[in-house]
Amino acid sequence: MHLTPALKEAYSKEHLTAREAQVKAEWIAWGPIVFQVSRLMKKFGILEMLRNSKNGMKEAEIAKEARISGYAAKVLLEASLSIGTVLIDPETDRYTLSKTGWCFLTDPAVNVNAEFCHDVNYEGWFHLEESLKEGRPAGLEHFGPWSTVYEGLSQLPPQVQKSWFGFDHFYSDSSFQQALELVLANKPKTLLDVGGNTGRWALQCVAFDKDVKVTIVDLPQQLEMMRRETAGKPGADRIDGYKMNLLDASQSFPTDKYYDIIWMSQFLDCFGEDEIVSIVSRAAKIMDDNSRLYIMETLWDRQRFETAAFCLTMTSLYFTAMANGNSKMYHSDDLKRLVETAGLEIETIHDDLGYGHSIMVCKKS
Ligand SMILES: C[S@@+](CC[C@H](N)C(=O)[O-])C[C@H]1O[C@@H](n2cnc3c(N)ncnc32)[C@H](O)[C@@H]1O
């Protein structure tokens, strides 16, 4: 199995003492409440007031400023001492923010992940067992009757939508600039953006290159959102939409024109293995020796940092319980095998874009 050096070191040996292992096991046991307490410490403004306080704050002051009862402040603060997001001075009983509390409050990736975990996944993950056994996103039921989250994306409650798009955009936005330079380097005339969503990438393409034309392939509901989002923006007249449900194997990619580049960003992770083979095989049908398929994914085995791989292997369970029941954040060996089964070969892989994307450049084999 391919693993970066950091992951090889972390995953192939036991690193913890027995005592540390027992502590970690307790963290797992209490994981849900560790999360909820920390989330509320932030939501109630307690972490922020501690960061802003000069000499720390007493429990009663915190309760007053957060407008919660003394009891509520006490249970949250005491749990937070154990979690490690706050510290206390036993001489003065004043609370201050710890380094972990500071990261939880201010780190943008942590914030996006926490909101995604709470708003999109928290209740649904209770149904992970059914999802795993039945191969369907059993946790999606409390949002609506759809078989995948993508069908319901435009109808999710506003806060859920905000966190879903916040998560999606946070990661892809971080890589788009580097990706644009790579993908548009040879001045392609036409680009097919498969799963182009609200048109963020397409808008950046048409701004980057004043000649390139982009066609976005997506579900009809998403194309409507895309049209609203791109309307009146510079270059929007060079962005087209093409409705397609990629899960329907009888539907083909557009053949109205020749596409120099087919672009799939954070897209194939929305599909199971057989579906990926079907989608990439259909893409191969509209390619010739000069066209290239660029697949941008966060491949967990190619991460330089263990924390990044941790976030990705955890994200896989969003796909299991909420998104579709059969997809995940892929390992590069698996994605390579699927692309090759579909009749393409990998020309190069570019790693370490943005927060940990890789781009697989594929051509006809
Ligand atoms: C995770 S988003 C990626 C969005 C964008 N490419 C990015 O990098 O941020 C996946 C996209 O695939 C689309 N999608 C999912 N299932 C689809 C299907 N069956 N047919 C067509 N598009 C689909 C979704 O609507 C969504 O726009």
The ligand as an SDF file (V2000), in Angstrom:
LIG
                    3D

 27 29  0  0  0  0  0  0  0  0999 V2000
  -18.4180   17.4940   -3.7600 C   0  0  0  0  0  0  0  0  0  0  0  0
  -19.1520   18.3990   -5.0420 S   0  0  0  0  0  0  0  0  0  0  0  0
  -17.7440   19.0290   -5.8960 C   0  0  0  0  0  0  0  0  0  0  0  0
  -17.9550   20.3740   -6.4290 C   0  0  0  0  0  0  0  0  0  0  0  0
  -16.7850   21.0440   -7.1660 C   0  0  0  0  0  0  0  0  0  0  0  0
  -16.3580   20.2790   -8.3180 N   0  0  0  0  0  0  0  0  0  0  0  0
  -15.6330   21.3470   -6.2350 C   0  0  0  0  0  0  0  0  0  0  0  0
  -14.4980   20.9340   -6.5070 O   0  0  0  0  0  0  0  0  0  0  0  0
  -15.8680   22.0270   -5.2240 O   0  0  0  0  0  0  0  0  0  0  0  0
  -19.7370   17.1340   -6.1030 C   0  0  0  0  0  0  0  0  0  0  0  0
  -20.5740   17.5910   -7.2690 C   0  0  0  0  0  0  0  0  0  0  0  0
  -20.9610   16.4320   -8.0170 O   0  0  0  0  0  0  0  0  0  0  0  0
  -22.3230   16.5420   -8.3670 C   0  0  0  0  0  0  0  0  0  0  0  0
  -22.9420   15.2230   -8.4980 N   0  0  0  0  0  0  0  0  0  0  0  0
  -23.1260   14.3060   -7.5220 C   0  0  0  0  0  0  0  0  0  0  0  0
  -23.7920   13.2520   -7.9880 N   0  0  0  0  0  0  0  0  0  0  0  0
  -24.0320   13.5020   -9.3050 C   0  0  0  0  0  0  0  0  0  0  0  0
  -24.6920   12.7700  -10.3310 C   0  0  0  0  0  0  0  0  0  0  0  0
  -25.2480   11.5960  -10.0820 N   0  0  0  0  0  0  0  0  0  0  0  0
  -24.7420   13.3010  -11.5750 N   0  0  0  0  0  0  0  0  0  0  0  0
  -24.1830   14.5250  -11.8250 C   0  0  0  0  0  0  0  0  0  0  0  0
  -23.5360   15.2620  -10.8790 N   0  0  0  0  0  0  0  0  0  0  0  0
  -23.4850   14.7570   -9.6390 C   0  0  0  0  0  0  0  0  0  0  0  0
  -22.9290   17.2920   -7.2050 C   0  0  0  0  0  0  0  0  0  0  0  0
  -24.1520   17.8790   -7.5640 O   0  0  0  0  0  0  0  0  0  0  0  0
  -21.8450   18.3080   -6.8740 C   0  0  0  0  0  0  0  0  0  0  0  0
  -21.9960   19.4640   -7.6230 O   0  0  0  0  0  0  0  0  0  0  0  0
  1  2  1  0
  2  3  1  0
  2 10  1  0
  3  4  1  0
  4  5  1  0
  5  6  1  0
  5  7  1  0
  7  8  2  0
  7  9  1  0
 10 11  1  0
 11 12  1  0
 11 26  1  0
 12 13  1  0
 13 14  1  0
 13 24  1  0
 14 15  1  0
 14 23  1  0
 15 16  2  0
 16 17  1  0
 17 18  1  0
 17 23  2  0
 18 19  1  0
 18 20  2  0
 20 21  1  0
 21 22  2  0
 22 23  1  0
 24 25  1  0
 24 26  1  0
 26 27  1  0
M  CHG  2   2   1   9  -1
M  END
$$$$
